[in-house]
Amino acid sequence: MIPVLDLSRPDQALAPELGAAFRDTGFVALTGHGVPAATIDSLYAAANGFFDLSMSEKQKVKRPSPDQNRGFIAYGEETLARLGGGQTPPDHKEIFSIGPFDLPDTPYYTSPAAYPSFASNRWPDHPAALQPAMRAYWQAVTSLAQRTLGIASLALGLPADYFAAITDRHISMLRLICYPPYDRAPEEGQLRAGVHTDLNMLTFVHANSDTGGLEVRARDGSWIAPPATPDLFVVNVGDILMRWTNELWVSTPHRVANPPTGWAERRISVPFFFQANYDTVVECLPSCLPAGGAPKYPPVTVGAYRAERFAKTAG
């Protein structure tokens, strides 16, 4: 089972429970999160409006290059199983993706080292509500991510603001993912999203349906489905946070399953991939290194790790 935590409780009380969840399953579900229902509803309405557009209209804001997670990504252009070295048919989905916005015109954001972390977003002309809806959602879930990271810091025996200085210019990504109905039987090994782990710090997922939805691989190899309700976010540890904690916390393989045969409804999922500043060096936290132990991973910058991993997913 995926634990459910109510964020209306104090952070100090939540910290040991969050730490246990990240240690045991790598996943947790959050209620009482403070993201307004109206913000979520507006985002889904705008997302449906975008994915209702013709392919030619959506392609006007297509991703400019495989290393930029910006704009529209059509069916056939992403295979998440490649993140872990696997190979399957392409994921059965379409994507609209944005990164940070309202950026200063300073070298940190414009230098070659900043690419593609701060690449320009690509906004369609229609629906007009899409850009304000995504921007409002980004701000709301960023606040949720910062609070969750503070609770996580307490769980690691660190000050609550430990990660604040290295996430103040974060290179997070917000995706709208449309899983359309299958118009034919899936190819052998094809899923809505193949088995993978996330390469960021923490992922915050909201979805409008649990039919053919997220599944998490349990320690015994079985697949479990987290709850999916309108008042809940599912949060998981990504590879970067696993490296920081020297595998005290686990980045757990997960997938998006196919719906039942004959299912003819669109599913939309909204993952927010919270990631640290691109020049942050990720190395084992002192509180996660046992006496006489050694770090399991060499130091790496967030930007270098992201570029190497993400390039594998493009078609």
C-alpha positions as CSV (number, residue, x, y, z in Angstrom):
1,M,0.0,0.0,0.0
2,I,1.1,3.6,-0.6
3,P,0.9,5.6,2.6
4,V,-1.4,8.6,2.8
5,L,-0.2,11.7,4.7
6,D,-2.4,14.6,5.7
7,L,-0.5,17.9,5.4
8,S,-2.8,19.7,7.7
9,R,-0.6,18.1,10.5
10,P,2.6,19.7,11.7
11,D,5.8,19.1,9.7
12,Q,7.7,17.7,12.7
13,A,5.0,15.0,13.1
14,L,4.9,14.2,9.4
15,A,8.7,13.9,9.0
16,P,9.2,10.4,10.3
17,E,6.2,9.1,8.4
18,L,7.4,10.7,5.2
19,G,10.9,9.3,5.7
20,A,9.5,5.8,6.3
21,A,7.4,6.0,3.1
22,F,10.3,7.1,1.0
23,R,12.5,4.4,2.5
24,D,10.0,1.5,2.1
25,T,8.2,2.3,-1.2
26,G,9.6,5.6,-2.5
27,F,6.0,6.8,-2.9
28,V,3.5,8.7,-0.7
29,A,0.1,10.2,-1.3
30,L,-0.6,13.7,0.1
31,T,-3.9,15.2,1.2
32,G,-4.5,18.6,2.8
33,H,-1.9,19.9,0.4
34,G,-3.4,23.4,-0.1
35,V,-3.5,23.4,-3.9
36,P,-6.9,25.1,-4.7
37,A,-9.4,22.8,-6.4
38,A,-10.2,25.7,-8.8
39,T,-6.5,25.8,-9.9
40,I,-6.6,22.1,-10.7
41,D,-10.0,22.2,-12.4
42,S,-8.9,25.1,-14.6
43,L,-5.8,23.2,-15.7
44,Y,-7.7,20.1,-16.7
45,A,-10.2,22.3,-18.7
46,A,-7.3,24.0,-20.5
47,A,-5.5,20.7,-21.1
48,N,-8.5,19.1,-22.7
49,G,-8.9,22.2,-24.9
50,F,-5.3,21.8,-26.1
51,F,-5.4,18.1,-26.8
52,D,-8.7,18.6,-28.6
53,L,-6.8,20.6,-31.2
54,S,-6.0,19.1,-34.6
55,M,-2.6,17.6,-35.0
56,S,-1.5,20.3,-37.3
57,E,-2.4,22.9,-34.7
58,K,-0.6,21.1,-31.9
59,Q,2.5,20.7,-34.1
60,K,2.8,24.5,-34.4
61,V,4.3,24.3,-30.9
62,K,6.2,21.0,-31.2
63,R,9.3,20.4,-29.2
64,P,12.2,22.1,-31.1
65,S,14.8,19.5,-30.4
66,P,15.0,16.2,-28.4
67,D,17.1,17.8,-25.6
68,Q,14.4,20.5,-24.9
69,N,11.4,19.4,-22.9
70,R,9.3,22.2,-24.2
71,G,6.1,22.3,-26.2
72,F,4.2,19.5,-27.8
73,I,5.6,16.0,-28.0
74,A,3.5,13.7,-30.3
75,Y,2.8,10.1,-30.0
76,G,5.9,8.0,-31.0
77,E,8.4,10.5,-29.8
78,E,9.0,9.2,-26.2
79,T,9.9,5.8,-24.8
80,L,10.4,6.0,-21.1
81,A,11.7,2.5,-20.8
82,R,14.9,3.7,-22.3
83,L,15.6,5.6,-19.1
84,G,16.5,2.3,-17.5
85,G,18.2,0.8,-20.5
86,G,15.1,-1.0,-21.8
87,Q,13.5,-1.0,-25.2
88,T,9.8,-1.1,-26.0
89,P,7.4,0.3,-28.5
90,P,6.8,4.1,-28.0
91,D,4.6,5.2,-25.0
92,H,1.0,5.6,-26.0
93,K,0.6,9.3,-25.1
94,E,0.9,12.9,-26.2
95,I,2.5,15.6,-24.1
96,F,2.6,19.4,-23.6
97,S,5.5,20.5,-21.4
98,I,6.9,23.7,-19.9
99,G,9.8,24.7,-17.8
100,P,10.6,27.8,-15.7
101,F,9.3,31.2,-16.9
102,D,9.6,34.9,-16.1
103,L,13.4,34.6,-16.0
104,P,15.9,37.4,-15.5
105,D,18.2,38.3,-18.4
106,T,21.4,37.4,-16.5
107,P,24.3,35.0,-17.3
108,Y,23.1,32.3,-14.9
109,Y,20.0,31.9,-17.1
110,T,21.4,32.7,-20.5
111,S,24.9,31.3,-20.6
112,P,25.7,28.1,-22.5
113,A,25.8,26.2,-19.2
114,A,22.2,27.1,-18.6
115,Y,21.0,25.3,-21.8
116,P,18.6,23.5,-22.0
117,S,17.5,24.1,-18.4
118,F,16.0,27.5,-19.2
119,A,15.0,27.0,-22.8
120,S,12.0,29.2,-23.9
121,N,8.6,27.8,-23.4
122,R,6.3,27.4,-26.5
123,W,2.8,28.5,-26.0
124,P,-0.1,27.9,-28.5
125,D,-2.5,30.6,-29.5
126,H,-5.4,28.4,-28.4
127,P,-6.8,27.7,-25.9
128,A,-6.1,31.2,-24.4
129,A,-6.6,29.7,-20.9
130,L,-3.7,27.3,-21.2
131,Q,-0.8,29.6,-20.3
132,P,-2.5,31.2,-17.2
133,A,-3.7,27.9,-16.0
134,M,-0.3,26.2,-16.2
135,R,1.4,29.2,-14.6
136,A,-1.0,29.3,-11.7
137,Y,-0.7,25.5,-11.2
138,W,3.2,25.7,-11.4
139,Q,3.2,28.3,-8.6
140,A,0.8,26.4,-6.4
141,V,2.6,23.1,-6.7
142,T,6.0,24.7,-6.3
143,S,4.9,25.8,-2.9
144,L,3.7,22.3,-2.2
145,A,7.1,20.9,-3.3
146,Q,9.0,23.3,-1.2
147,R,7.1,22.4,1.9
148,T,7.4,18.7,1.2
149,L,11.1,19.1,0.7
150,G,11.3,20.8,4.1
151,I,9.6,17.9,5.7
152,A,11.9,15.6,3.9
153,S,14.9,17.5,5.3
154,L,13.6,17.1,8.8
155,A,13.2,13.3,8.1
156,L,16.9,13.2,7.2
157,G,18.0,15.0,10.4
158,L,18.7,18.2,8.5
159,P,17.4,21.8,9.0
160,A,14.1,22.3,7.3
161,D,15.6,24.9,4.9
162,Y,18.6,22.7,4.0
163,F,17.7,22.5,0.3
164,A,16.4,26.0,0.0
165,A,19.6,27.6,-1.4
166,I,20.0,24.9,-4.0
167,T,16.5,25.0,-5.3
168,D,15.9,28.7,-5.5
169,R,16.5,28.6,-9.3
170,H,15.1,25.2,-9.8
171,I,14.8,23.7,-13.3
172,S,11.6,21.9,-12.7
173,M,9.2,20.7,-15.5
174,L,5.5,20.6,-15.7
175,R,3.8,18.2,-18.1
176,L,0.3,17.7,-19.3
177,I,0.1,14.1,-20.5
178,C,-2.8,12.9,-22.6
179,Y,-3.3,9.1,-22.8
180,P,-5.8,8.7,-25.6
181,P,-8.0,5.6,-26.2
182,Y,-6.3,2.9,-28.2
183,D,-7.7,2.6,-31.7
184,R,-6.1,-0.8,-32.1
185,A,-4.6,-3.4,-29.8
186,P,-1.3,-2.2,-28.1
187,E,1.9,-3.5,-29.7
188,E,3.7,-6.2,-27.8
189,G,5.3,-4.7,-24.7
190,Q,3.6,-1.3,-25.3
191,L,2.2,0.7,-22.3
192,R,0.9,4.2,-21.8
193,A,4.2,4.8,-20.2
194,G,6.9,2.2,-19.9
195,V,8.7,1.1,-16.8
196,H,11.1,3.8,-15.6
197,T,12.4,5.8,-12.6
198,D,12.2,9.6,-12.5
199,L,15.5,11.5,-12.8
200,N,14.6,14.5,-10.7
201,M,14.3,15.1,-6.9
202,L,10.6,14.7,-6.2
203,T,7.6,14.2,-8.6
204,F,4.1,15.4,-7.8
205,V,1.4,13.8,-9.8
206,H,-2.3,14.6,-10.1
207,A,-4.5,12.6,-12.5
208,N,-8.2,12.7,-13.5
209,S,-8.6,8.9,-13.6
210,D,-7.1,5.8,-12.1
211,T,-8.3,3.6,-15.0
212,G,-5.1,2.4,-16.8
213,G,-3.1,4.6,-14.5
214,L,0.0,4.8,-12.4
215,E,1.4,1.5,-11.1
216,V,4.3,1.1,-8.7
217,R,6.6,-1.9,-8.5
218,A,6.6,-3.3,-4.9
219,R,9.6,-4.9,-3.4
220,D,8.2,-8.4,-4.1
221,G,7.9,-7.5,-7.8
222,S,4.2,-7.1,-7.8
223,W,2.5,-3.9,-9.1
224,I,0.4,-1.7,-6.9
225,A,-1.8,1.3,-7.9
226,P,-1.7,4.4,-5.7
227,P,-5.1,6.0,-5.0
228,A,-6.2,8.6,-7.5
229,T,-8.8,11.1,-6.2
230,P,-9.4,14.8,-6.9
231,D,-8.0,15.8,-3.5
232,L,-4.8,13.9,-3.6
233,F,-1.3,14.2,-5.0
234,V,1.0,11.2,-5.4
235,V,4.6,12.0,-4.7
236,N,7.7,9.9,-5.4
237,V,11.5,10.0,-4.9
238,G,13.5,10.6,-8.0
239,D,17.0,9.4,-8.9
240,I,18.7,12.7,-7.8
241,L,17.2,12.5,-4.3
242,M,18.1,8.8,-4.1
243,R,21.7,9.7,-4.9
244,W,21.7,12.4,-2.3
245,T,20.5,10.0,0.3
246,N,22.9,7.2,-0.7
247,E,19.9,4.9,-1.5
248,L,18.4,5.4,2.0
249,W,15.4,6.6,0.0
250,V,14.6,4.7,-3.2
251,S,13.6,5.8,-6.6
252,T,11.1,3.1,-7.4
253,P,10.3,1.8,-10.9
254,H,6.8,2.6,-12.0
255,R,4.7,2.6,-15.2
256,V,1.4,3.7,-16.6
257,A,-0.7,0.7,-17.4
258,N,-3.0,0.1,-20.4
259,P,-6.7,0.5,-19.8
260,P,-9.1,-2.4,-20.1
261,T,-10.0,-3.5,-23.6
262,G,-12.7,-1.3,-25.1
263,W,-12.0,1.6,-22.8
264,A,-12.7,4.7,-24.8
265,E,-12.0,7.6,-22.5
266,R,-9.0,10.0,-22.5
267,R,-6.9,10.0,-19.3
268,I,-4.9,13.1,-18.4
269,S,-2.1,13.1,-15.9
270,V,-0.2,16.2,-14.6
271,P,3.3,15.4,-13.3
272,F,5.4,18.2,-11.8
273,F,9.0,17.2,-11.8
274,F,10.7,19.2,-9.1
275,Q,14.4,19.6,-9.7
276,A,17.3,21.5,-8.0
277,N,19.4,24.2,-9.6
278,Y,21.3,23.0,-12.6
279,D,24.7,23.7,-11.2
280,T,24.1,22.0,-7.9
281,V,26.5,19.2,-7.1
282,V,24.7,16.1,-5.9
283,E,26.8,13.9,-3.5
284,C,26.0,11.8,-0.5
285,L,24.6,13.7,2.5
286,P,26.7,13.3,5.6
287,S,23.6,12.1,7.6
288,C,23.1,9.3,5.0
289,L,26.6,7.9,5.2
290,P,26.9,5.1,7.8
291,A,30.0,4.8,9.9
292,G,32.7,3.2,7.8
293,G,30.5,3.3,4.7
294,A,31.3,4.8,1.3
295,P,29.1,6.8,-1.1
296,K,27.4,4.7,-3.7
297,Y,27.6,7.3,-6.4
298,P,30.3,9.9,-7.5
299,P,29.4,13.5,-7.4
300,V,27.5,14.9,-10.4
301,T,25.8,18.2,-11.2
302,V,22.1,18.2,-11.7
303,G,22.4,19.6,-15.2
304,A,24.8,17.0,-16.4
305,Y,22.8,14.1,-14.9
306,R,19.6,15.4,-16.5
307,A,21.1,15.8,-19.9
308,E,22.6,12.3,-20.0
309,R,19.5,10.5,-18.8
310,F,16.8,12.5,-20.6
311,A,18.5,12.1,-24.0
312,K,17.8,8.4,-23.9
313,T,14.0,8.8,-24.0
314,A,13.7,10.7,-27.2
315,G,12.6,8.9,-30.4
